[in-house]
Amino acid sequence: MTAGKKAEYSNLAKTYRDHAEKEKRILLVISVFRFLTFAGGLIIVWLSFTLSKYYGFAVLLFVSGIFIYLLKIYSDHLARQQYLSDLELINLNEVRASEGDYSVFGDGSSFGLKSHDFSYDTDLFGQGSLFQFLNRTCTGYGSEVLAGWLADPYILAPFLKSRQQTISELAAKLTWRQSFLATGINKDLNSRNIKGLTKWLSEETEISSYGFKKVILWIFPLLACVSLLLTSIGSLHYSVFILIFLVNLLIILLNLKNTQSIHGELSGRYNFLSSLGSLLELIENEQFESPLIGKIKEDIKVSRLSAVRALKQLSNIIRAFDSRLNLIVGFVLNGLLLWDLHCIRKIESWKADYRGHFPGWLDLLGQTDAFISLGNYSYNNPEFVFPELADDKAPFRAKQLGHPLIAHDTRVCNDFSIPSKGRICIITGANMAGKSTFLRSVAVNMILAMAGAPVCAAEMKFMPVRLFTSMRTTDSLASNESYFYAELKRLRQLEQKILSGEDILFILDEILKGTNSEDKNVGSRLFLNRIISLGGTGLIAAHDTSLGSLEAEHPGVIINKCIEIEIDGEIIRFDFKLRDGIASKKNAVLLMKQMGIIP
């Protein structure tokens, strides 16, 4: 991220902080008015009742109206103040990101698998990962979608151009992106809540199965209201009303277990659903030019009601259902109207209309949330470019390729290409020369490219392929698996994938580390010869410079590259630049001396 972006985010954070402080002052003024209205209103109402009960009731209604209005505007300003504070936080987080601190963003550790084709080796998930670098999602579903894109970007390749258009368009919508994040941040829109709601939506409830219960729902509340009216005008003895009231409470009691089960699933979900609806409303109300995000917007609407109105409808039903939590209100409403059962009836009706649409709405919301993260990444790195598909079918070609997670002022970039399928690049170099970082630069930029995102390069052309790496093999005591055996399994996996005809770009780092030098040399050559015979395409980093002789054995297939070091007495200089040829310098003994390991 450039210094200009950091300054922009700092200025935005200050602006939103100033606006939030203004809202706090407004809230204080409203609080004072509320107190004066309450205290003064009590006195005025009391004095009014001493004059006339009709006058007293009129004044009571007037004062109550003013107090309720003050409550409403207080609530509105409180929400506004929280929204502005969230916008300030979003921009402060970007300032921290510009300084290399991404700890405030989810790292996606739960998505990581050591057995995955490339995620473990490329630091795709976990602390300091590509996912954490990109992730700005405010919903659990958005995090899952983003993780899925990064873990299997090859399947996105057919939509490359439309994804690039969407990311480019969202990058330019800074205000809208931040408004979306501020609406969803700190709203508990996590996967657990979302999955719990979708599970409940798929279930049937007992009340929808029996027709006679539907009749009871209307007859007994009607009897209670009519008897109350007749009792109040003296046409019916109050005992009849009380009897019907108690019967209604008995009906509620008989259904209490089922009611509590349903309410337990939905209680407190009002804010959750309200936030979900607000996010969808932001999408629905925004104008988009990209066909992909435009299609998402259109799909959020349904024939009879939009997703926004449908979710607001459900959240209002749940808020009404939550009235039962107030013992007095719940007692009165259930005794008169069978309130709980009517709320369940409305919920069941909503489920019947929209249960089939809800998972789709969540998917569309998750996609938008994930696209916003990639749009934010594009905006923060204007020097990065959108890659193009190679006209000549070259698997990979890039100018000034670097690793996006390395800070701009310390990043070393290199030109690199694999001109055709069936070519293998062997990269040799001393310890700490930068071979592994370069391999990860290629892998990470391939992932970003296939996902439709900008890459850390001045120019890049590529062909979508499935990525496979073996760079960080580990042993397993639980599986009774040695380090060397685990590595062999990984190499066999690669061989089988190429043999099966999969379009693979492999990236290997120092294979067969778990055996002696002679055995390693022979085994590495035999393995590479096998991969060459299968037409494999990829990169391999090695300390073993003798592997470079394979270029003479396989002209037009092997490409030798190296990252050299400079040794001046006991001073070692690293420039991390990729060169043609085979490395000629070693540094292991000198590094051990410098660290005091050996004299």
Backbone torsions as a table, in degrees:
resi	resn	phi	psi	omega
1	MET	NA	135.5	-177.5
2	THR	-77.1	163.3	178.3
3	ALA	-63.2	-32.6	178.9
4	GLY	-63.1	-39.4	178.1
5	LYS	-66.3	-40.6	179.1
6	LYS	-61.2	-43.7	179.3
7	ALA	-64.1	-39.1	179.0
8	GLU	-62.3	-45.8	179.4
9	TYR	-65.7	-37.1	178.3
10	SER	-63.1	-42.2	179.5
11	ASN	-66.6	-40.4	178.5
12	LEU	-64.1	-41.6	179.3
13	ALA	-60.3	-42.2	179.3
14	LYS	-65.2	-42.1	179.7
15	THR	-61.0	-47.1	-179.1
16	TYR	-68.7	-33.2	177.1
17	ARG	-65.1	-41.9	178.4
18	ASP	-62.8	-42.6	179.0
19	HIS	-65.2	-38.4	178.9
20	ALA	-65.4	-38.3	177.7
21	GLU	-65.4	-35.8	176.9
22	LYS	-64.2	-41.7	177.8
23	GLU	-63.4	-36.3	177.5
24	LYS	-61.6	-40.6	179.0
25	ARG	-66.5	-39.1	177.1
26	ILE	-63.2	-41.2	178.9
27	LEU	-61.6	-38.3	178.4
28	LEU	-64.0	-42.7	179.3
29	VAL	-63.5	-44.5	179.9
30	ILE	-63.5	-38.6	178.2
31	SER	-60.9	-41.4	178.3
32	VAL	-63.4	-45.6	178.1
33	PHE	-61.9	-38.2	178.2
34	ARG	-62.2	-43.7	-179.7
35	PHE	-64.5	-45.3	-179.8
36	LEU	-63.6	-38.5	178.9
37	THR	-65.3	-41.5	-179.4
38	PHE	-67.8	-51.4	-177.1
39	ALA	-67.5	-48.3	-179.6
40	GLY	-67.8	-34.5	179.9
41	GLY	-63.3	-39.6	178.6
42	LEU	-59.9	-42.1	-178.6
43	ILE	-67.8	-45.8	-178.1
44	ILE	-65.1	-40.5	179.4
45	VAL	-64.5	-41.2	179.6
46	TRP	-62.7	-45.0	178.9
47	LEU	-64.0	-35.9	-179.9
48	SER	-66.2	-40.1	179.3
49	PHE	-67.0	-27.1	177.7
50	THR	-69.7	-23.9	178.2
51	LEU	-85.4	-46.8	-178.3
52	SER	-166.1	139.7	-179.5
53	LYS	-68.9	-32.6	177.8
54	TYR	-67.4	-43.3	177.5
55	TYR	-63.6	-39.3	179.7
56	GLY	-62.6	-45.4	179.2
57	PHE	-63.9	-38.4	179.9
58	ALA	-63.9	-44.7	179.1
59	VAL	-66.6	-38.6	178.7
60	LEU	-59.7	-45.2	179.2
61	LEU	-63.8	-40.1	-179.0
62	PHE	-64.9	-47.5	-179.4
63	VAL	-65.8	-40.0	178.3
64	SER	-62.7	-39.4	178.1
65	GLY	-61.7	-43.5	178.7
66	ILE	-63.8	-42.5	-178.3
67	PHE	-64.8	-42.6	179.1
68	ILE	-64.7	-38.4	177.8
69	TYR	-63.1	-42.4	178.5
70	LEU	-64.5	-36.3	175.9
71	LEU	-62.4	-41.1	-178.7
72	LYS	-64.3	-49.3	-176.9
73	ILE	-70.9	-29.2	174.5
74	TYR	-63.2	-45.0	178.9
75	SER	-61.4	-41.4	179.5
76	ASP	-63.6	-45.5	-179.4
77	HIS	-70.1	-32.2	177.0
78	LEU	-65.8	-42.4	177.0
79	ALA	-63.9	-39.3	178.6
80	ARG	-64.5	-42.4	179.8
81	GLN	-64.1	-40.0	177.8
82	GLN	-66.4	-40.3	178.7
83	TYR	-61.4	-44.7	179.4
84	LEU	-66.9	-37.0	176.9
85	SER	-65.7	-37.3	176.7
86	ASP	-66.6	-38.0	176.3
87	LEU	-64.7	-39.2	175.9
88	GLU	-61.0	-44.7	-179.6
89	LEU	-62.3	-41.9	179.6
90	ILE	-58.5	-43.6	-179.0
91	ASN	-73.9	-34.9	174.9
92	LEU	-64.8	-36.4	176.4
93	ASN	-63.6	-36.9	177.6
94	GLU	-69.3	-33.7	175.6
95	VAL	-63.0	-43.9	177.6
96	ARG	-63.2	-39.3	178.4
97	ALA	-62.8	-36.6	179.4
98	SER	-65.7	-20.6	178.0
99	GLU	-95.5	6.1	176.6
100	GLY	90.4	8.9	-179.7
101	ASP	-104.2	105.3	-179.5
102	TYR	-108.0	15.3	-172.7
103	SER	-65.4	-19.6	-178.7
104	VAL	-78.3	-11.8	-177.9
105	PHE	-100.8	144.2	179.6
106	GLY	-58.7	137.5	-175.6
107	ASP	-96.8	-3.0	176.1
108	GLY	67.7	24.8	-178.1
109	SER	-55.4	-34.1	-177.6
110	SER	-67.3	-16.0	-179.1
111	PHE	-90.6	-12.0	-173.8
112	GLY	-78.3	138.7	176.1
113	LEU	-134.9	128.1	179.1
114	LYS	-64.6	-26.6	-177.6
115	SER	-83.0	-5.4	-178.6
116	HIS	-63.0	154.9	-176.0
117	ASP	-59.2	-31.2	-176.6
118	PHE	-152.2	-12.9	-169.4
119	SER	-63.9	-38.3	-177.4
120	TYR	-69.5	-43.5	-177.6
121	ASP	-69.8	-30.4	-174.2
122	THR	-96.8	6.8	-178.0
123	ASP	55.4	48.6	-178.4
124	LEU	-73.2	-37.6	-179.9
125	PHE	-128.2	155.8	179.3
126	GLY	109.6	-179.4	-178.4
127	GLN	-61.3	130.4	179.7
128	GLY	72.2	23.2	-174.2
129	SER	-91.1	170.8	174.1
130	LEU	-62.1	-40.8	179.5
131	PHE	-58.7	-46.5	-179.0
132	GLN	-65.3	-35.9	177.8
133	PHE	-62.4	-38.6	-177.5
134	LEU	-88.5	-32.1	-164.3
135	ASN	-66.7	119.0	170.9
136	ARG	-130.5	18.1	-175.1
137	THR	-64.8	149.0	178.5
138	CYS	-114.7	2.4	176.8
139	THR	-128.6	149.8	177.4
140	GLY	-62.2	-35.0	179.7
141	TYR	-67.4	-38.0	177.1
142	GLY	-62.2	-40.8	177.4
143	SER	-62.0	-41.5	179.4
144	GLU	-65.2	-41.2	179.8
145	VAL	-64.9	-45.9	179.3
146	LEU	-60.9	-43.8	178.4
147	ALA	-61.9	-40.5	179.2
148	GLY	-64.1	-40.5	177.7
149	TRP	-61.7	-43.9	-177.2
150	LEU	-72.1	-34.3	-177.5
151	ALA	-76.1	-23.9	179.3
152	ASP	-143.4	66.1	-175.8
153	PRO	-72.2	-19.3	-177.2
154	TYR	-59.2	-36.2	-178.0
155	ILE	-70.5	-12.5	-180.0
156	LEU	-89.5	-11.3	-173.2
157	ALA	-54.9	-38.0	179.5
158	PRO	-61.9	-18.3	-177.2
159	PHE	-109.1	23.5	-171.7
160	LEU	-55.9	-52.4	-175.9
161	LYS	-63.3	-43.4	-178.8
162	SER	-68.2	-33.8	177.1
163	ARG	-68.6	-41.0	177.9
164	GLN	-62.2	-40.7	177.6
165	GLN	-61.9	-43.1	-179.0
166	THR	-64.0	-46.1	-178.8
167	ILE	-65.1	-40.5	178.7
168	SER	-63.5	-42.2	-180.0
169	GLU	-66.5	-44.0	-179.5
170	LEU	-68.1	-30.0	177.6
171	ALA	-59.4	-35.7	-178.1
172	ALA	-79.4	-13.0	-177.1
173	LYS	-97.9	62.6	-176.5
174	LEU	-59.9	-49.0	-177.0
175	THR	-62.3	-44.7	-179.4
176	TRP	-66.1	-42.0	179.5
177	ARG	-60.0	-45.2	-178.2
178	GLN	-70.6	-31.7	175.0
179	SER	-64.3	-41.4	177.1
180	PHE	-60.3	-47.2	-178.4
181	LEU	-66.0	-41.0	-179.9
182	ALA	-65.5	-30.3	178.8
183	THR	-72.8	-32.7	-176.2
184	GLY	-99.2	-18.6	-175.2
185	ILE	-68.7	143.7	178.8
186	ASN	58.4	26.3	-179.9
187	LYS	-108.2	11.2	176.2
188	ASP	59.5	38.0	179.1
189	LEU	-88.4	51.9	-175.8
190	ASN	-88.5	171.0	-175.7
191	SER	-63.6	-34.4	-178.1
192	ARG	-63.4	-46.0	178.5
193	ASN	-64.8	-42.7	-177.7
194	ILE	-65.8	-44.4	-179.0
195	LYS	-67.5	-35.5	177.5
196	GLY	-63.4	-38.8	179.9
197	LEU	-70.1	-43.3	179.8
198	THR	-66.1	-34.1	177.1
199	LYS	-65.1	-43.9	179.1
200	TRP	-63.0	-39.7	-178.6
201	LEU	-62.7	-26.6	-177.8
202	SER	-84.1	-8.0	-176.7
203	GLU	-94.8	146.7	173.3
204	GLU	-88.7	150.9	174.1
205	THR	-115.2	155.3	-170.3
206	GLU	-62.2	-32.8	-172.4
207	ILE	-65.7	-26.7	-178.3
208	SER	-79.3	-4.6	-173.4
209	SER	-96.3	-13.9	-173.8
210	TYR	-121.7	120.1	-177.7
211	GLY	-65.7	-36.5	-175.9
212	PHE	-65.9	-28.8	178.0
213	LYS	-66.6	-34.3	178.2
214	LYS	-65.1	-36.1	177.9
215	VAL	-66.1	-45.1	179.1
216	ILE	-57.8	-38.9	-177.9
217	LEU	-55.6	-31.4	-177.0
218	TRP	-100.3	-36.2	-175.2
219	ILE	-69.1	-50.2	-174.1
220	PHE	-68.4	-40.9	172.9
221	PRO	-61.6	-36.4	177.9
222	LEU	-64.0	-44.3	178.3
223	LEU	-61.2	-40.7	-178.9
224	ALA	-64.4	-44.1	-178.0
225	CYS	-68.1	-42.1	179.6
226	VAL	-65.2	-44.2	-179.6
227	SER	-65.4	-35.2	176.7
228	LEU	-64.8	-42.1	179.1
229	LEU	-63.9	-45.9	-179.5
230	LEU	-66.6	-36.6	177.8
231	THR	-64.4	-42.1	-176.8
232	SER	-66.0	-27.1	179.4
233	ILE	-98.9	5.5	174.5
234	GLY	83.3	13.0	-178.3
235	SER	-91.9	-7.0	-177.8
236	LEU	-145.2	142.2	179.1
237	HIS	-68.8	140.8	-175.0
238	TYR	-61.7	-21.8	-178.2
239	SER	-64.5	-29.5	178.9
240	VAL	-67.2	-44.3	178.4
241	PHE	-61.6	-44.8	-179.3
242	ILE	-62.1	-39.6	178.9
243	LEU	-61.1	-48.2	179.9
244	ILE	-64.1	-40.0	178.4
245	PHE	-58.4	-45.4	-179.5
246	LEU	-69.0	-35.5	176.3
247	VAL	-62.2	-42.6	177.6
248	ASN	-60.3	-41.8	178.5
249	LEU	-66.5	-33.9	177.3
250	LEU	-65.5	-40.0	177.2
251	ILE	-61.9	-42.2	177.9
252	ILE	-62.6	-42.2	-179.0
253	LEU	-63.5	-40.6	-179.6
254	LEU	-65.8	-25.6	179.4
255	ASN	-102.7	10.7	-171.2
256	LEU	-61.7	-41.8	-177.3
257	LYS	-61.0	-47.4	180.0
258	ASN	-65.9	-39.7	-179.8
259	THR	-63.4	-45.8	-179.1
260	GLN	-65.2	-34.6	178.1
261	SER	-63.4	-46.2	179.9
262	ILE	-67.1	-44.1	-179.0
263	HIS	-65.8	-34.6	177.2
264	GLY	-61.3	-34.1	178.0
265	GLU	-71.4	-31.1	-170.7
266	LEU	-108.7	-16.5	-175.7
267	SER	-57.2	132.1	178.7
268	GLY	79.0	3.9	-178.7
269	ARG	-86.1	1.0	-177.6
270	TYR	-60.7	-50.6	-179.6
271	ASN	-63.0	-37.6	178.9
272	PHE	-60.7	-51.6	-178.6
273	LEU	-68.9	-35.2	178.4
274	SER	-62.6	-42.4	178.5
275	SER	-66.6	-40.2	178.5
276	LEU	-60.9	-45.1	178.6
277	GLY	-64.6	-38.1	179.8
278	SER	-65.5	-38.3	177.9
279	LEU	-64.7	-44.0	178.1
280	LEU	-64.8	-34.7	179.1
281	GLU	-65.8	-37.7	177.2
282	LEU	-61.5	-40.2	177.8
283	ILE	-67.3	-44.5	-176.1
284	GLU	-64.3	-32.2	-174.9
285	ASN	-91.9	-9.1	-177.9
286	GLU	-88.6	147.5	176.7
287	GLN	-93.8	127.1	179.7
288	PHE	-123.6	145.1	176.9
289	GLU	-100.7	-31.0	179.9
290	SER	-65.5	129.1	-179.3
291	PRO	-58.9	-34.9	-175.9
292	LEU	-68.0	-50.4	179.3
293	ILE	-71.9	-28.4	175.1
294	GLY	-65.5	-37.3	177.4
295	LYS	-66.6	-39.1	176.9
296	ILE	-60.3	-44.1	179.3
297	LYS	-60.5	-45.5	-179.0
298	GLU	-66.2	-36.5	-179.0
299	ASP	-70.2	-19.0	177.4
300	ILE	-70.3	-23.1	178.6
301	LYS	-88.6	143.7	175.1
302	VAL	-120.8	171.3	-170.7
303	SER	-61.8	-44.1	-172.2
304	ARG	-94.1	-43.8	179.2
305	LEU	-138.8	146.4	175.5
306	SER	-73.5	161.9	176.9
307	ALA	-58.3	-36.7	-178.5
308	VAL	-62.3	-51.6	-178.0
309	ARG	-67.5	-35.6	179.3
310	ALA	-63.9	-42.3	179.9
311	LEU	-70.9	-36.1	175.8
312	LYS	-63.7	-38.4	178.0
313	GLN	-61.5	-46.1	179.8
314	LEU	-65.9	-42.2	-178.8
315	SER	-65.0	-34.5	177.0
316	ASN	-68.7	-37.5	176.2
317	ILE	-63.1	-43.5	-179.2
318	ILE	-65.8	-39.2	177.5
319	ARG	-62.4	-40.0	176.7
320	ALA	-64.7	-40.0	178.9
321	PHE	-62.0	-35.2	-179.9
322	ASP	-68.2	-9.3	177.3
323	SER	-61.0	-24.6	-179.6
324	ARG	-65.6	-17.6	-179.9
325	LEU	-69.2	-23.6	173.1
326	ASN	-85.7	113.3	-171.3
327	LEU	-58.4	-42.8	-177.5
328	ILE	-69.8	-47.7	-179.8
329	VAL	-62.9	-44.3	179.6
330	GLY	-62.3	-40.6	179.0
331	PHE	-60.7	-47.7	-177.6
332	VAL	-68.6	-48.1	-176.7
333	LEU	-64.9	-38.6	179.9
334	ASN	-73.9	-37.3	178.2
335	GLY	-66.0	-33.8	-179.7
336	LEU	-88.2	-45.4	-164.7
337	LEU	-121.0	2.7	-171.4
338	LEU	50.9	50.6	-169.8
339	TRP	-54.3	-47.9	-177.7
340	ASP	-57.9	-44.4	-176.6
341	LEU	-70.3	-33.0	176.3
342	HIS	-69.6	-36.4	176.2
343	CYS	-63.1	-43.1	178.0
344	ILE	-63.1	-40.2	178.1
345	ARG	-59.9	-44.2	-180.0
346	LYS	-66.1	-38.0	178.5
347	ILE	-64.8	-42.4	178.6
348	GLU	-63.0	-39.2	178.0
349	SER	-64.0	-40.9	178.1
350	TRP	-64.2	-43.2	179.2
351	LYS	-60.0	-42.9	-178.8
352	ALA	-61.7	-36.1	-177.4
353	ASP	-79.9	-35.2	-166.0
354	TYR	-125.2	-2.4	-176.5
355	ARG	-58.2	-33.6	-179.7
356	GLY	-72.8	-24.2	-178.4
357	HIS	-87.5	-27.5	-169.8
358	PHE	-58.9	-49.0	178.7
359	PRO	-58.0	-36.5	178.1
360	GLY	-66.1	-40.3	176.5
361	TRP	-60.6	-42.8	179.6
362	LEU	-62.9	-40.7	179.4
363	ASP	-63.5	-43.4	179.2
364	LEU	-65.3	-40.0	177.4
365	LEU	-64.0	-43.5	179.2
366	GLY	-62.0	-41.1	178.6
367	GLN	-62.4	-44.6	179.8
368	THR	-62.7	-44.1	179.5
369	ASP	-59.3	-43.5	179.8
370	ALA	-68.7	-40.1	177.7
371	PHE	-62.2	-35.0	178.8
372	ILE	-63.0	-38.1	176.6
373	SER	-61.1	-44.2	179.8
374	LEU	-70.7	-33.5	175.0
375	GLY	-64.7	-40.0	178.1
376	ASN	-63.9	-42.1	177.4
377	TYR	-61.1	-43.4	178.7
378	SER	-63.8	-42.3	-179.3
379	TYR	-65.1	-39.5	-177.5
380	ASN	-72.4	-18.4	-176.2
381	ASN	-128.0	69.3	-175.6
382	PRO	-64.5	-18.1	179.7
383	GLU	-79.6	-14.7	176.2
384	PHE	-74.8	154.5	-175.3
385	VAL	-121.4	154.0	171.9
386	PHE	-80.5	127.1	-178.3
387	PRO	-74.6	165.2	178.7
388	GLU	-121.0	155.7	173.2
389	LEU	-72.7	137.9	-176.7
390	ALA	-73.7	125.3	178.6
391	ASP	-66.3	-33.1	-176.8
392	ASP	-93.0	11.2	177.9
393	LYS	66.9	18.0	176.3
394	ALA	-65.2	129.7	-177.8
395	PRO	-59.1	-35.8	-175.1
396	PHE	-159.5	130.2	175.7
397	ARG	-151.0	123.6	-177.2
398	ALA	-144.5	147.0	173.3
399	LYS	-112.3	134.5	179.4
400	GLN	53.5	53.3	179.3
401	LEU	-80.0	132.6	177.9
402	GLY	-140.1	175.4	177.9
403	HIS	-92.2	123.4	-174.7
404	PRO	-64.5	-21.8	-178.3
405	LEU	-84.3	-9.6	176.9
406	ILE	-88.1	133.8	-177.0
407	ALA	-57.6	146.7	-174.9
408	HIS	-56.1	-40.7	-175.0
409	ASP	-76.4	-12.4	177.6
410	THR	-115.7	-5.4	-177.9
411	ARG	-72.2	132.6	174.0
412	VAL	-108.4	124.6	-176.6
413	CYS	-107.6	152.0	-177.3
414	ASN	-137.8	150.6	169.6
415	ASP	-84.6	140.2	-179.2
416	PHE	-157.8	145.1	176.7
417	SER	-151.8	148.3	165.8
418	ILE	-114.6	101.9	-166.6
419	PRO	-68.6	-22.9	-178.8
420	SER	-158.1	163.3	176.7
421	LYS	-64.3	149.0	179.7
422	GLY	86.7	4.6	178.2
423	ARG	-99.1	143.7	179.3
424	ILE	-128.1	127.6	179.3
425	CYS	-101.4	123.6	175.8
426	ILE	-101.7	121.1	-178.7
427	ILE	-109.9	115.5	179.1
428	THR	-106.9	159.5	179.8
429	GLY	170.8	164.0	-179.3
430	ALA	-76.2	176.1	177.5
431	ASN	-62.9	140.5	177.1
432	MET	64.8	15.7	-178.4
433	ALA	-74.7	-22.2	178.2
434	GLY	114.6	15.7	-178.6
435	LYS	-63.5	-48.8	-177.3
436	SER	-64.3	-39.3	178.4
437	THR	-63.6	-38.8	178.5
438	PHE	-66.1	-42.2	178.0
439	LEU	-58.4	-43.3	179.8
440	ARG	-68.5	-31.1	176.3
441	SER	-61.4	-43.7	178.0
442	VAL	-63.5	-47.5	-176.2
443	ALA	-63.5	-48.2	-176.4
444	VAL	-64.1	-40.9	179.7
445	ASN	-70.3	-30.8	173.3
446	MET	-65.4	-40.7	178.4
447	ILE	-62.4	-48.0	179.3
448	LEU	-62.0	-42.3	-178.1
449	ALA	-61.3	-47.3	-178.3
450	MET	-68.9	-26.1	177.2
451	ALA	-77.7	-7.7	179.1
452	GLY	91.6	8.9	-176.3
453	ALA	-95.0	162.0	174.8
454	PRO	-64.6	156.1	-179.8
455	VAL	-117.2	158.2	-179.8
456	CYS	-83.4	81.3	-178.3
457	ALA	-164.4	161.7	174.1
458	ALA	-81.1	-26.6	178.5
459	GLU	-162.1	141.7	177.7
460	MET	-151.7	133.6	172.8
461	LYS	-128.1	142.5	-174.1
462	PHE	-156.5	170.1	170.2
463	MET	-120.2	131.2	179.6
464	PRO	-59.3	130.8	178.4
465	VAL	-143.9	164.8	172.8
466	ARG	-82.9	132.8	-177.2
467	LEU	-92.7	138.8	175.5
468	PHE	-141.6	130.8	-177.1
469	THR	-128.9	155.3	169.1
470	SER	-144.5	94.9	-173.4
471	MET	-131.0	-22.4	-171.2
472	ARG	-142.0	57.0	-178.5
473	THR	-70.1	142.0	178.7
474	THR	-129.2	154.0	176.3
475	ASP	-81.8	173.9	-178.7
476	SER	-145.4	111.9	176.2
477	LEU	-68.7	-37.0	-178.8
478	ALA	-61.9	-36.9	-179.0
479	SER	-95.5	3.8	-177.9
480	ASN	54.2	50.0	-172.7
481	GLU	-123.8	120.6	178.4
482	SER	-73.9	165.2	178.9
483	TYR	-59.9	-46.6	-176.3
484	PHE	-64.5	-41.3	179.8
485	TYR	-65.3	-39.4	178.1
486	ALA	-61.4	-38.6	179.3
487	GLU	-68.8	-41.1	177.7
488	LEU	-61.2	-40.3	177.8
489	LYS	-60.9	-38.8	-179.7
490	ARG	-65.9	-43.5	179.7
491	LEU	-66.9	-36.3	177.0
492	ARG	-64.9	-37.4	176.7
493	GLN	-57.0	-46.7	-179.6
494	LEU	-61.7	-46.5	-179.2
495	GLU	-59.0	-42.1	-179.6
496	GLN	-67.2	-37.3	179.3
497	LYS	-65.5	-43.8	178.6
498	ILE	-66.8	-40.9	-179.4
499	LEU	-61.5	-34.2	-177.9
500	SER	-77.2	-6.4	177.5
501	GLY	95.3	6.1	178.1
502	GLU	-65.3	143.6	178.2
503	ASP	-82.4	98.2	-169.5
504	ILE	-115.3	138.6	163.2
505	LEU	-112.5	112.0	-177.7
506	PHE	-98.7	149.7	177.3
507	ILE	-134.7	114.1	-175.9
508	LEU	-119.1	142.8	-179.9
509	ASP	-125.2	109.1	173.7
510	GLU	51.5	69.4	-176.3
511	ILE	-72.7	158.3	177.9
512	LEU	57.8	42.2	179.1
513	LYS	-68.6	-18.8	-173.1
514	GLY	-88.0	18.0	178.7
515	THR	-135.8	176.5	-176.7
516	ASN	-72.3	164.3	-171.6
517	SER	-59.1	-45.6	-178.0
518	GLU	-65.1	-46.2	179.5
519	ASP	-62.5	-39.6	179.7
520	LYS	-63.3	-43.6	-179.1
521	ASN	-62.4	-47.5	-179.2
522	VAL	-65.1	-46.1	-178.9
523	GLY	-63.4	-40.6	179.8
524	SER	-63.2	-43.0	179.9
525	ARG	-64.8	-43.3	179.8
526	LEU	-64.1	-40.4	-179.9
527	PHE	-65.8	-45.2	179.4
528	LEU	-63.1	-39.3	176.5
529	ASN	-61.0	-37.7	177.7
530	ARG	-64.7	-45.0	-179.6
531	ILE	-65.4	-38.7	177.8
532	ILE	-62.3	-42.3	-179.0
533	SER	-64.7	-25.9	179.2
534	LEU	-89.6	-3.3	179.5
535	GLY	79.4	27.1	-178.9
536	GLY	-67.8	153.7	-179.0
537	THR	-127.3	130.5	177.6
538	GLY	169.7	-164.4	-178.1
539	LEU	-128.0	148.2	173.6
540	ILE	-141.8	129.4	176.1
541	ALA	-99.2	141.7	-176.3
542	ALA	-152.6	147.2	168.5
543	HIS	-82.3	-26.6	-175.9
544	ASP	-72.9	98.8	-176.2
545	THR	-70.3	-17.0	-179.5
546	SER	-65.9	-19.9	177.8
547	LEU	-64.8	-20.9	178.8
548	GLY	-62.2	-23.3	179.8
549	SER	-67.0	-13.8	178.0
550	LEU	-64.5	-19.7	178.7
551	GLU	-63.3	-37.8	178.6
552	ALA	-71.3	-32.7	-179.8
553	GLU	-75.8	-29.2	-177.9
554	HIS	-129.7	68.2	-179.8
555	PRO	-61.5	139.4	-179.2
556	GLY	81.8	-1.2	178.7
557	VAL	-116.6	-51.4	-178.3
558	ILE	-87.6	134.9	174.1
559	ILE	-117.3	122.3	178.2
560	ASN	-94.4	124.1	174.0
561	LYS	-129.6	156.7	178.7
562	CYS	-146.6	158.7	171.5
563	ILE	-121.6	105.7	-173.9
564	GLU	-87.9	163.1	172.6
565	ILE	-121.7	163.1	175.0
566	GLU	-113.8	131.6	179.3
567	ILE	-118.5	119.8	178.4
568	ASP	-122.3	94.2	-173.5
569	GLY	67.0	-112.4	177.1
570	GLU	-107.4	13.1	178.9
571	ILE	-101.4	128.0	178.3
572	ILE	-111.4	129.1	178.2
573	ARG	-114.9	134.7	178.9
574	PHE	-113.8	128.3	175.4
575	ASP	-113.5	-9.8	174.4
576	PHE	58.5	24.1	-179.3
577	LYS	-93.8	137.4	-179.8
578	LEU	-85.3	130.8	-178.8
579	ARG	-128.6	163.7	172.3
580	ASP	-75.2	149.8	173.3
581	GLY	104.8	-165.5	-176.2
582	ILE	-114.0	138.0	-179.9
583	ALA	-62.5	145.8	-177.4
584	SER	-121.0	-5.8	-174.2
585	LYS	-116.8	147.8	179.0
586	LYS	-126.1	155.7	-175.4
587	ASN	-142.3	7.3	-172.9
588	ALA	-60.6	-47.7	-177.2
589	VAL	-65.3	-42.7	-179.5
590	LEU	-64.1	-40.6	178.4
591	LEU	-64.6	-39.4	177.8
592	MET	-63.2	-38.5	177.6
593	LYS	-66.8	-43.8	-178.6
594	GLN	-62.8	-31.2	179.1
595	MET	-88.2	0.8	177.4
596	GLY	75.7	16.7	-180.0
597	ILE	-74.8	-37.9	176.8
598	ILE	-127.8	153.8	-178.8
599	PRO	-74.6	NA	NA
